[in-house]
């Protein structure tokens, strides 16, 4: 089963040096996950300051700068992994370097028909 691991943390939680080290550790983790056949996708997101939100109301598009909600932690990146169950997905989540600074949300992906195959 595929799981989405969403990385939430305050963008100011790390120094530039800590962030650079975190990227190195994260790349190493993706290589390990890839070697074990568990890696599907991953990527950090640019700052929340670059976000744009889109809503459609009454058939009209509404575009606003910034994220949808103001929170103390922002969505900073994601991993999509293959895991046999939630316990295995949680084991992977705790290895994600930003878990030391923020929160990793773990959610199973729904499988629906009509989507392109990997």
Secondary structure, DSSP 8 states (H G I E B T S, - for coil): -EEEEEEEE-TTSS-HHHHHHHHHHHHHHHHHHHHTT-EEEEEE---GGG-EEEEEETTEEEEEES-SS--SSEEEEEEEEE-SSHHHHHHHHTTSGGGGTSEEEEEE----TTS---
